[in-house]
């Protein structure tokens, strides 16, 4: 078997504590990145981009953000859709107010604006937790959707109440607007998800990540040993909202191009991202990718099998999808709270010990 550690020696603490200490994992990581950057852009088409790859990358960023808050810091949030709306509307206002600035800068600034809003709505976490915090973030979700619906300044006084992304380019290639190519949409989302995943991985492995996890495991004990709960919780809300804001900006500007806040960023969006981290695995960057991939690919697979192959009605397939997602959520919450990421870790452990798996 290839998955072995024999002969894979470490000569420094830095080598032993790196993200992928096993050489095979590092080679696989670089191979996946090389395939994603150097092969997929040349073979991608509109269907693969719009149905699977682009939404998967955007939802992965949002899932990473929510996982930082809920999985690593233990703060339950049901306001993901509202914070994605903040990122989308911030990006729209920046694009229309500063047309000469790069869209990449606009997306990053949208994440920063969302971080400030998320930190403000995270203030109740200093006094409440659990179910009450979930209700508070749910209130934030409804308030933000209401705000973007009622205050016409956010959508530049458009009669339809809809925001439309103007065409913007990166290195002369359109990445927003009607003339965008599938490979360009895919590449800009891939760059953002790669950078966000690296940043999130390093944050969660560092002192800030250990602070978040101490608050998650037992906040009273963490405060006794010197952890500042105010700083820990607000930084978790801010960093989480930063990633979610970037996802919202990409979802609006690159993927959809035109959105109406109630339809694109309603409560169902918050639950969808929450289901991704539950199925993928709480407290795991890989779990964010796994959950996003699963819930993006599942409707496509069910449509191919149920509608195209078996001839079932579309509404029946849609209801069957809800049944599958609900059953999986109950299964993972009861049997495997760490989701698909834990199943992947167990499979790797068995491969490392083969032919004597425990």
C-alpha positions, -999 to +999 in steps of 0.1 A: +000+000+000+011+036-008-002+052+024+027+045+047+049+065+071+079+041+069+110+061+061+092+094+064+114+109+091+111+144+106+142+164+116+126+195+131+096+205+152+083+226+122+083+195+099+065+174+125+038+201+132+030+210+096-005+207+082+003+175+063+031+157+082+028+125+061+045+129+027+017+111+008-008+137+021+014+166+009+018+150-026-019+144-028-027+180-018-004+195-044-017+171-070-053+182-063-043+218-065-024+213-098-053+195-113-078+222-101-056+251-115-040+236-146-065+210-159-101+219-150-101+254-165-093+239-199-121+213-198-148+231-179-181+240-195-211+262-185-230+233-170-202+220-148-194+256-137-229+267-129-243+235-116-214+221-095-180+237-094-187+274-088-214+269-062-193+243-045-164+267-042-185+295-029-204+274-004-171+260+008-160+295+018-192+301+036-190+267+053-154+275+064-166+307+079-195+292+098-173+263+109-149+287+125-177+302+146-198+271+154-173+242+150-142+258+165-157+284+189-190+267+198-212+298+190-243+287+172-254+310+143-285+310+121-277+342+104-254+330+076-277+341+049-280+376+063-243+380+065-239+367+029-264+394+020-242+420+037-212+408+016-233+409-016-248+444-011-214+458+001-198+445-031-226+460-052-223+494-036-185+493-039-187+482-076-211+510-085-194+537-064-158+529-074-159+514-109-122+518-115-111+497-085-104+460-090-132+436-083-108+416-062-104+446-039-142+450-037-147+414-027-120+416+000-135+449+013-169+433+013-156+407+036-142+434+059-175+452+060-193+419+068-167+412+096-176+445+113-213+438+110-208+402+123-188+414+153-216+439+161-242+412+160-219+389+180-221+411+211-250+392+225-228+361+227-210+377+257-242+372+277-261+344+261-252+310+246-268+279+230-304+282+220-307+318+230-277+328+209-292+309+179-324+329+183-304+361+185-285+353+152-318+343+136-332+377+145-301+392+128-309+372+097-345+386+095-334+421+103-307+422+076-331+408+050-357+434+060-331+462+059-319+454+024-355+452+013-368+484+028-339+508+024-337+516-013-302+531-010-287+496-008-300+488-043-295+523-057-332+531-058-340+505-084-377+500-091-374+462-091-354+461-058-329+439-075-291+444-077-272+436-109-235+431-111-218+454-137-191+439-159-156+439-143-124+423-154-093+408-139-062+411-161-085+420-190-107+389-186-144+395-176-153+378-143-186+395-137-214+405-161-231+387-190-199+381-210-181+360-183-166+327-194-171+296-173-134+291-167-130+327-155-158+323-130-143+291-118-107+304-115-115+335-094-136+314-070-109+288-068-082+315-060-104+329-032-113+295-017-076+284-018-065+315+000-094+314+025-087+277+033-050+283+039-058+313+062-084+294+081-062+264+085-034+285+099-057+305+122-073+274+137-039+257+143-025+288+160-030+304+194-062+321+182-077+288+172-068+272+206-084+302+222-116+296+203-116+259+211-111+266+248-142+287+247-160+260+229-150+232+253-156+251+286-158+289+286-157+293+324-125+272+327-110+291+297-117+324+314-101+312+347-068+303+329-066+337+313-086+336+281-105+368+273-140+357+263-148+391+248-119+390+225-123+353+216-160+354+208-159+387+189-128+376+168-146+344+160-177+363+148-155+388+129-133+361+111-163+339+104-183+369+089-153+379+069-153+345+050-191+345+048-190+381+034-165+370+007-188+341-002-218+364-004-199+388-027-188+359-050-223+344-049-238+377-061-211+391-084-196+361-100-222+333-098-257+348-101-250+383-114-284+395-102-301+389-069-331+398-048-322+395-011-353+376+000-349+349-026-311+346-027-302+351+010-333+340+029-334+317+060-330+286+038-295+298+029-286+299+066-299+264+072-282+251+040-247+262+052-254+249+087-263+215+072-231+215+053-209+218+084-231+193+103-228+167+076-192+175+067-180+178+102-178+204+129-144+218+137-128+207+105-117+226+074-119+195+053-154+189+067-165+222+053-154+212+018-169+177+022-203+190+034-204+217+006-195+191-020-221+167-008-250+191-007-241+207-040-237+174-058-267+156-042-294+176-061-276+170-094-272+133-088-309+129-077-320+148-108-300+125-131-312+094-114-348+103-105-359+126-133-337+117-163-333+080-156-364+068-137-388+095-150-400+106-116-417+140-112-394+169-103-413+178-071-411+142-059-373+142-064-371+175-045-390+161-016-368+130-016-338+152-014-352+168+018-358+134+033-322+123+025-307+154+040-328+152+071-320+116+077-283+122+072-284+151+097-300+129+123-275+101+116-245+123+120-257+142+150-265+109+168-238+085+155-210+106+142-210+142+154-178+150+135-194+141+102-177+130+070-144+144+081-142+119+109-151+090+086-123+101+063-099+102+092-109+067+103-104+054+067-069+069+066-060+053+099-071+019+087-050+024+055-020+033+076-023+001+097-033-022+068-033-052+068-040-050+105-067-024+108-083-020+142 
